[in-house]
Amino acid sequence: MRVSDARYGRDIRRYELAWKLVRFDARTRTIKRWTGLSGYRIRTFYRAYAAGEPAVSGSPLRGVAPTQVQFFWKSAQLKCEAAVLAGFLRTFHALPASSGEVDPDSLPSIPRGERLCRAYEEFQSLVPDTEITIEYAMLLLAELVRGVQMELGRCSTCQVLILVDRLAIAATQCAYCAHEARAGLPYPVTLVAAQPTLNPEEEPEDPTPGKQGRLF
Ligand SMILES: [Zn+2]
């Protein structure tokens, strides 16, 4: 459903963002922060538009949004997914170009919220079963801007984009290279980006197994 009722006038973008966040199961408090809508208006909006939508849960989530950065270090899978999401956040300019000069608390806004949702939609289309919710995406964005516990970097072995734990002393490697290093096995990484551009008609139908490409 697309919100298009003229009664919302100039607030239409605000409500469209709220609608996207509702569909992503964001908490009321989170929607308030990013859209500037009051709790009353969000609840009214929710009752008017979300009720009966199969893709939306029966009521908005309550409580506090996640704040634990350790979530992203729980598994190699999550580390990889978070790096992919961070790449989309950067590509869609949800992540400010000069993070050091931005106050993380000033991030929520309508334009940035729209860019964040666009990045998250792309990410979710690539990783539909991810554990990273839209609120974890917001946490990732804020922590990357803060730059205290994590930052974006490159794998020291294969150069793919990775999320670097700034408090860890381990080598900055992607999950694949770290796994191979621990196992003591050679890993013939081939960067797709470093290869000459192929004519689409020449693209092999069955890519060689074991090659790691990169998105960003
Ligand atoms: Zn690597």
py3Dmol code that shows the C-alpha trace and the ligand (Angstrom):
import py3Dmol

protein = """\
ATOM      1  CA  MET A   1       0.000   0.000   0.000  1.00  0.00           C
ATOM      2  CA  ARG A   2       1.253   3.480  -0.816  1.00  0.00           C
ATOM      3  CA  VAL A   3       0.143   6.342   1.380  1.00  0.00           C
ATOM      4  CA  SER A   4      -1.239   8.988  -0.945  1.00  0.00           C
ATOM      5  CA  ASP A   5      -4.117  10.673   0.895  1.00  0.00           C
ATOM      6  CA  ALA A   6      -3.985  14.410   0.176  1.00  0.00           C
ATOM      7  CA  ARG A   7      -4.932  15.229   3.766  1.00  0.00           C
ATOM      8  CA  TYR A   8      -1.353  14.553   4.738  1.00  0.00           C
ATOM      9  CA  GLY A   9      -0.265  17.406   2.414  1.00  0.00           C
ATOM     10  CA  ARG A  10       3.359  18.344   2.893  1.00  0.00           C
ATOM     11  CA  ASP A  11       3.812  15.615   5.506  1.00  0.00           C
ATOM     12  CA  ILE A  12       3.460  12.915   2.887  1.00  0.00           C
ATOM     13  CA  ARG A  13       7.155  11.961   2.983  1.00  0.00           C
ATOM     14  CA  ARG A  14       6.984  11.755   6.748  1.00  0.00           C
ATOM     15  CA  TYR A  15       4.107   9.297   6.570  1.00  0.00           C
ATOM     16  CA  GLU A  16       5.638   7.310   3.737  1.00  0.00           C
ATOM     17  CA  LEU A  17       8.785   6.869   5.792  1.00  0.00           C
ATOM     18  CA  ALA A  18       6.678   5.897   8.813  1.00  0.00           C
ATOM     19  CA  TRP A  19       4.903   3.326   6.678  1.00  0.00           C
ATOM     20  CA  LYS A  20       8.191   1.796   5.522  1.00  0.00           C
ATOM     21  CA  LEU A  21       9.425   1.619   9.090  1.00  0.00           C
ATOM     22  CA  VAL A  22       6.164  -0.006  10.205  1.00  0.00           C
ATOM     23  CA  ARG A  23       6.608  -2.641   7.521  1.00  0.00           C
ATOM     24  CA  PHE A  24      10.158  -3.221   8.751  1.00  0.00           C
ATOM     25  CA  ASP A  25       8.781  -3.791  12.285  1.00  0.00           C
ATOM     26  CA  ALA A  26      10.452  -0.739  13.802  1.00  0.00           C
ATOM     27  CA  ARG A  27       9.319   0.257  17.286  1.00  0.00           C
ATOM     28  CA  THR A  28       7.027   3.247  17.787  1.00  0.00           C
ATOM     29  CA  ARG A  29       9.822   5.084  19.582  1.00  0.00           C
ATOM     30  CA  THR A  30      12.145   4.530  16.601  1.00  0.00           C
ATOM     31  CA  ILE A  31       9.514   5.770  14.139  1.00  0.00           C
ATOM     32  CA  LYS A  32       9.032   8.877  16.293  1.00  0.00           C
ATOM     33  CA  ARG A  33      12.740   9.623  16.254  1.00  0.00           C
ATOM     34  CA  TRP A  34      13.142   9.258  12.477  1.00  0.00           C
ATOM     35  CA  THR A  35       9.889  10.854  11.290  1.00  0.00           C
ATOM     36  CA  GLY A  36       9.210  13.466  13.944  1.00  0.00           C
ATOM     37  CA  LEU A  37       5.621  12.220  14.223  1.00  0.00           C
ATOM     38  CA  SER A  38       4.088  12.113  17.683  1.00  0.00           C
ATOM     39  CA  GLY A  39       3.249   8.819  19.361  1.00  0.00           C
ATOM     40  CA  TYR A  40      -0.451   9.642  19.005  1.00  0.00           C
ATOM     41  CA  ARG A  41      -0.164  10.272  15.253  1.00  0.00           C
ATOM     42  CA  ILE A  42       1.834   7.069  14.753  1.00  0.00           C
ATOM     43  CA  ARG A  43      -0.754   5.014  16.632  1.00  0.00           C
ATOM     44  CA  THR A  44      -3.594   6.625  14.661  1.00  0.00           C
ATOM     45  CA  PHE A  45      -1.729   6.042  11.432  1.00  0.00           C
ATOM     46  CA  TYR A  46      -1.018   2.464  12.416  1.00  0.00           C
ATOM     47  CA  ARG A  47      -4.667   1.753  13.161  1.00  0.00           C
ATOM     48  CA  ALA A  48      -5.775   3.366   9.888  1.00  0.00           C
ATOM     49  CA  TYR A  49      -3.301   1.788   7.521  1.00  0.00           C
ATOM     50  CA  ALA A  50      -1.518  -1.173   9.074  1.00  0.00           C
ATOM     51  CA  ALA A  51      -4.530  -3.090  10.385  1.00  0.00           C
ATOM     52  CA  GLY A  52      -5.391  -5.914   8.045  1.00  0.00           C
ATOM     53  CA  GLU A  53      -2.102  -5.715   6.129  1.00  0.00           C
ATOM     54  CA  PRO A  54      -0.755  -9.269   6.062  1.00  0.00           C
ATOM     55  CA  ALA A  55       2.867  -8.092   5.909  1.00  0.00           C
ATOM     56  CA  VAL A  56       2.492  -6.053   9.117  1.00  0.00           C
ATOM     57  CA  SER A  57       2.338  -7.494  12.632  1.00  0.00           C
ATOM     58  CA  GLY A  58      -0.756  -6.942  14.769  1.00  0.00           C
ATOM     59  CA  SER A  59       0.704  -4.091  16.783  1.00  0.00           C
ATOM     60  CA  PRO A  60       3.916  -2.061  16.713  1.00  0.00           C
ATOM     61  CA  LEU A  61       6.805  -3.421  18.741  1.00  0.00           C
ATOM     62  CA  ARG A  62       7.297  -1.817  22.123  1.00  0.00           C
ATOM     63  CA  GLY A  63      10.371  -1.258  24.235  1.00  0.00           C
ATOM     64  CA  VAL A  64      13.865  -0.083  23.493  1.00  0.00           C
ATOM     65  CA  ALA A  65      15.671  -0.533  20.192  1.00  0.00           C
ATOM     66  CA  PRO A  66      18.854  -2.651  20.247  1.00  0.00           C
ATOM     67  CA  THR A  67      22.037  -0.967  21.437  1.00  0.00           C
ATOM     68  CA  GLN A  68      24.556  -3.835  21.698  1.00  0.00           C
ATOM     69  CA  VAL A  69      27.314  -3.548  19.101  1.00  0.00           C
ATOM     70  CA  GLN A  70      28.513  -7.040  20.061  1.00  0.00           C
ATOM     71  CA  PHE A  71      25.566  -8.376  18.076  1.00  0.00           C
ATOM     72  CA  PHE A  72      27.540  -7.818  14.868  1.00  0.00           C
ATOM     73  CA  TRP A  73      30.485  -9.908  16.117  1.00  0.00           C
ATOM     74  CA  LYS A  74      28.367 -12.915  17.120  1.00  0.00           C
ATOM     75  CA  SER A  75      29.196 -14.974  14.044  1.00  0.00           C
ATOM     76  CA  ALA A  76      31.135 -14.871  10.804  1.00  0.00           C
ATOM     77  CA  GLN A  77      27.794 -14.803   9.005  1.00  0.00           C
ATOM     78  CA  LEU A  78      26.670 -11.652  10.811  1.00  0.00           C
ATOM     79  CA  LYS A  79      30.030  -9.968  10.279  1.00  0.00           C
ATOM     80  CA  CYS A  80      29.767 -10.601   6.542  1.00  0.00           C
ATOM     81  CA  GLU A  81      26.153  -9.463   6.371  1.00  0.00           C
ATOM     82  CA  ALA A  82      26.897  -6.307   8.379  1.00  0.00           C
ATOM     83  CA  ALA A  83      29.720  -5.445   5.971  1.00  0.00           C
ATOM     84  CA  VAL A  84      27.368  -5.864   3.007  1.00  0.00           C
ATOM     85  CA  LEU A  85      24.758  -3.690   4.706  1.00  0.00           C
ATOM     86  CA  ALA A  86      27.397  -1.069   5.513  1.00  0.00           C
ATOM     87  CA  GLY A  87      28.355  -1.057   1.832  1.00  0.00           C
ATOM     88  CA  PHE A  88      24.753  -0.335   0.874  1.00  0.00           C
ATOM     89  CA  LEU A  89      24.485   2.381   3.551  1.00  0.00           C
ATOM     90  CA  ARG A  90      27.510   4.038   2.026  1.00  0.00           C
ATOM     91  CA  THR A  91      26.370   3.560  -1.571  1.00  0.00           C
ATOM     92  CA  PHE A  92      22.959   5.111  -0.867  1.00  0.00           C
ATOM     93  CA  HIS A  93      24.527   7.964   1.145  1.00  0.00           C
ATOM     94  CA  ALA A  94      22.772   7.050   4.372  1.00  0.00           C
ATOM     95  CA  LEU A  95      26.284   6.934   5.824  1.00  0.00           C
ATOM     96  CA  PRO A  96      27.767  10.442   5.839  1.00  0.00           C
ATOM     97  CA  ALA A  97      30.929  10.852   3.757  1.00  0.00           C
ATOM     98  CA  SER A  98      32.829  12.466   6.638  1.00  0.00           C
ATOM     99  CA  SER A  99      31.673  10.466   9.629  1.00  0.00           C
ATOM    100  CA  GLY A 100      34.002  12.111  12.140  1.00  0.00           C
ATOM    101  CA  GLU A 101      32.248  15.475  11.882  1.00  0.00           C
ATOM    102  CA  VAL A 102      28.699  14.180  12.333  1.00  0.00           C
ATOM    103  CA  ASP A 103      26.954  13.803  15.664  1.00  0.00           C
ATOM    104  CA  PRO A 104      25.379  10.297  15.693  1.00  0.00           C
ATOM    105  CA  ASP A 105      22.376  11.710  17.570  1.00  0.00           C
ATOM    106  CA  SER A 106      21.663  14.061  14.663  1.00  0.00           C
ATOM    107  CA  LEU A 107      21.368  11.259  12.098  1.00  0.00           C
ATOM    108  CA  PRO A 108      17.576  10.731  12.195  1.00  0.00           C
ATOM    109  CA  SER A 109      15.853  12.809   9.512  1.00  0.00           C
ATOM    110  CA  ILE A 110      13.340  12.256   6.730  1.00  0.00           C
ATOM    111  CA  PRO A 111      15.865  12.332   3.831  1.00  0.00           C
ATOM    112  CA  ARG A 112      18.371  10.112   5.615  1.00  0.00           C
ATOM    113  CA  GLY A 113      15.581   7.784   6.747  1.00  0.00           C
ATOM    114  CA  GLU A 114      14.498   7.397   3.111  1.00  0.00           C
ATOM    115  CA  ARG A 115      18.056   6.603   2.057  1.00  0.00           C
ATOM    116  CA  LEU A 116      18.434   4.186   4.947  1.00  0.00           C
ATOM    117  CA  CYS A 117      15.248   2.337   3.952  1.00  0.00           C
ATOM    118  CA  ARG A 118      16.410   2.170   0.332  1.00  0.00           C
ATOM    119  CA  ALA A 119      19.745   0.688   1.423  1.00  0.00           C
ATOM    120  CA  TYR A 120      18.021  -1.759   3.763  1.00  0.00           C
ATOM    121  CA  GLU A 121      15.588  -2.869   1.032  1.00  0.00           C
ATOM    122  CA  GLU A 122      18.496  -3.654  -1.276  1.00  0.00           C
ATOM    123  CA  PHE A 123      20.296  -5.492   1.505  1.00  0.00           C
ATOM    124  CA  GLN A 124      17.196  -7.497   2.426  1.00  0.00           C
ATOM    125  CA  SER A 125      16.596  -8.484  -1.190  1.00  0.00           C
ATOM    126  CA  LEU A 126      20.094  -9.955  -1.169  1.00  0.00           C
ATOM    127  CA  VAL A 127      19.891 -11.531   2.309  1.00  0.00           C
ATOM    128  CA  PRO A 128      16.174 -12.177   2.944  1.00  0.00           C
ATOM    129  CA  ASP A 129      16.696 -14.326   6.057  1.00  0.00           C
ATOM    130  CA  THR A 130      19.076 -11.967   7.813  1.00  0.00           C
ATOM    131  CA  GLU A 131      18.943 -11.447  11.584  1.00  0.00           C
ATOM    132  CA  ILE A 132      19.849  -7.793  11.051  1.00  0.00           C
ATOM    133  CA  THR A 133      16.646  -5.821  11.501  1.00  0.00           C
ATOM    134  CA  ILE A 134      16.101  -2.230  10.400  1.00  0.00           C
ATOM    135  CA  GLU A 135      16.850  -1.122  13.982  1.00  0.00           C
ATOM    136  CA  TYR A 136      20.167  -2.990  13.927  1.00  0.00           C
ATOM    137  CA  ALA A 137      20.827  -1.230  10.613  1.00  0.00           C
ATOM    138  CA  MET A 138      20.247   2.083  12.426  1.00  0.00           C
ATOM    139  CA  LEU A 139      22.608   0.949  15.196  1.00  0.00           C
ATOM    140  CA  LEU A 140      25.226  -0.005  12.606  1.00  0.00           C
ATOM    141  CA  LEU A 141      24.884   3.391  10.952  1.00  0.00           C
ATOM    142  CA  ALA A 142      25.249   5.259  14.250  1.00  0.00           C
ATOM    143  CA  GLU A 143      28.252   3.169  15.346  1.00  0.00           C
ATOM    144  CA  LEU A 144      30.017   3.639  12.019  1.00  0.00           C
ATOM    145  CA  VAL A 145      29.521   7.383  12.386  1.00  0.00           C
ATOM    146  CA  ARG A 146      30.710   7.272  16.007  1.00  0.00           C
ATOM    147  CA  GLY A 147      33.761   5.274  14.898  1.00  0.00           C
ATOM    148  CA  VAL A 148      34.752   4.169  18.396  1.00  0.00           C
ATOM    149  CA  GLN A 149      34.023   0.449  18.307  1.00  0.00           C
ATOM    150  CA  MET A 150      33.875  -0.218  14.589  1.00  0.00           C
ATOM    151  CA  GLU A 151      34.821   1.175  11.227  1.00  0.00           C
ATOM    152  CA  LEU A 152      34.793   0.135   7.599  1.00  0.00           C
ATOM    153  CA  GLY A 153      38.004  -1.277   6.215  1.00  0.00           C
ATOM    154  CA  ARG A 154      39.477  -3.716   3.739  1.00  0.00           C
ATOM    155  CA  CYS A 155      40.497  -7.305   4.330  1.00  0.00           C
ATOM    156  CA  SER A 156      44.291  -7.305   4.576  1.00  0.00           C
ATOM    157  CA  THR A 157      44.412 -10.403   2.362  1.00  0.00           C
ATOM    158  CA  CYS A 158      41.732 -10.110  -0.316  1.00  0.00           C
ATOM    159  CA  GLN A 159      40.724  -6.428  -0.004  1.00  0.00           C
ATOM    160  CA  VAL A 160      36.947  -6.936   0.246  1.00  0.00           C
ATOM    161  CA  LEU A 161      35.013  -4.431   2.353  1.00  0.00           C
ATOM    162  CA  ILE A 162      34.815  -5.564   5.977  1.00  0.00           C
ATOM    163  CA  LEU A 163      33.564  -4.304   9.284  1.00  0.00           C
ATOM    164  CA  VAL A 164      36.569  -3.777  11.546  1.00  0.00           C
ATOM    165  CA  ASP A 165      36.277  -4.322  15.295  1.00  0.00           C
ATOM    166  CA  ARG A 166      38.453  -1.460  16.562  1.00  0.00           C
ATOM    167  CA  LEU A 167      38.693  -3.012  20.014  1.00  0.00           C
ATOM    168  CA  ALA A 168      40.028  -6.341  18.749  1.00  0.00           C
ATOM    169  CA  ILE A 169      43.699  -7.142  18.296  1.00  0.00           C
ATOM    170  CA  ALA A 170      43.173  -9.786  15.610  1.00  0.00           C
ATOM    171  CA  ALA A 171      44.266  -9.158  12.040  1.00  0.00           C
ATOM    172  CA  THR A 172      41.749  -7.269   9.897  1.00  0.00           C
ATOM    173  CA  GLN A 173      40.658 -10.097   7.669  1.00  0.00           C
ATOM    174  CA  CYS A 174      37.312 -11.029   6.191  1.00  0.00           C
ATOM    175  CA  ALA A 175      35.616 -14.141   7.569  1.00  0.00           C
ATOM    176  CA  TYR A 176      36.726 -16.247   4.601  1.00  0.00           C
ATOM    177  CA  CYS A 177      40.403 -15.338   4.831  1.00  0.00           C
ATOM    178  CA  ALA A 178      40.361 -15.642   8.641  1.00  0.00           C
ATOM    179  CA  HIS A 179      38.868 -19.119   8.323  1.00  0.00           C
ATOM    180  CA  GLU A 180      41.483 -20.202   5.805  1.00  0.00           C
ATOM    181  CA  ALA A 181      44.269 -18.716   7.910  1.00  0.00           C
ATOM    182  CA  ARG A 182      43.072 -20.645  10.968  1.00  0.00           C
ATOM    183  CA  ALA A 183      42.784 -23.843   8.963  1.00  0.00           C
ATOM    184  CA  GLY A 184      46.226 -23.313   7.446  1.00  0.00           C
ATOM    185  CA  LEU A 185      44.871 -23.778   3.969  1.00  0.00           C
ATOM    186  CA  PRO A 186      45.653 -21.792   0.861  1.00  0.00           C
ATOM    187  CA  TYR A 187      42.713 -19.807  -0.381  1.00  0.00           C
ATOM    188  CA  PRO A 188      42.912 -18.839  -4.043  1.00  0.00           C
ATOM    189  CA  VAL A 189      41.032 -15.606  -3.804  1.00  0.00           C
ATOM    190  CA  THR A 190      40.324 -14.003  -7.115  1.00  0.00           C
ATOM    191  CA  LEU A 191      38.901 -10.523  -7.072  1.00  0.00           C
ATOM    192  CA  VAL A 192      36.194 -10.161  -9.662  1.00  0.00           C
ATOM    193  CA  ALA A 193      36.716  -6.404  -9.653  1.00  0.00           C
ATOM    194  CA  ALA A 194      40.333  -6.867 -10.655  1.00  0.00           C
ATOM    195  CA  GLN A 195      39.456  -8.935 -13.672  1.00  0.00           C
ATOM    196  CA  PRO A 196      39.057  -7.366 -17.107  1.00  0.00           C
ATOM    197  CA  THR A 197      35.426  -6.492 -17.825  1.00  0.00           C
ATOM    198  CA  LEU A 198      33.726  -9.230 -19.744  1.00  0.00           C
ATOM    199  CA  ASN A 199      31.294  -8.760 -22.520  1.00  0.00           C
ATOM    200  CA  PRO A 200      27.945  -9.938 -21.032  1.00  0.00           C
ATOM    201  CA  GLU A 201      27.710 -12.484 -23.842  1.00  0.00           C
ATOM    202  CA  GLU A 202      31.070 -13.887 -22.769  1.00  0.00           C
ATOM    203  CA  GLU A 203      30.067 -14.203 -19.092  1.00  0.00           C
ATOM    204  CA  PRO A 204      30.526 -17.843 -18.074  1.00  0.00           C
ATOM    205  CA  GLU A 205      27.246 -19.450 -17.049  1.00  0.00           C
ATOM    206  CA  ASP A 206      28.829 -21.414 -14.235  1.00  0.00           C
ATOM    207  CA  PRO A 207      31.328 -19.276 -12.295  1.00  0.00           C
ATOM    208  CA  THR A 208      34.336 -21.124 -10.928  1.00  0.00           C
ATOM    209  CA  PRO A 209      33.549 -22.362  -7.404  1.00  0.00           C
ATOM    210  CA  GLY A 210      35.703 -20.927  -4.625  1.00  0.00           C
ATOM    211  CA  LYS A 211      36.158 -17.506  -6.166  1.00  0.00           C
ATOM    212  CA  GLN A 212      35.255 -14.617  -3.952  1.00  0.00           C
ATOM    213  CA  GLY A 213      33.849 -11.559  -5.609  1.00  0.00           C
ATOM    214  CA  ARG A 214      33.093  -8.277  -3.955  1.00  0.00           C
ATOM    215  CA  LEU A 215      30.121  -5.993  -3.934  1.00  0.00           C
ATOM    216  CA  PHE A 216      31.807  -2.794  -2.797  1.00  0.00           C
TER     217      PHE A 216
END
"""
ligand_1 = """\
1
ZN
Zn 39.605 -11.616 2.785
"""
view = py3Dmol.view(width=600, height=400)
view.addModel(protein, "pdb")
view.setStyle({"model": 0}, {"cartoon": {"style": "trace"}})
view.addModel(ligand_1, "xyz")
view.setStyle({"model": 1}, {"stick": {}})
view.zoomTo()
view.show()
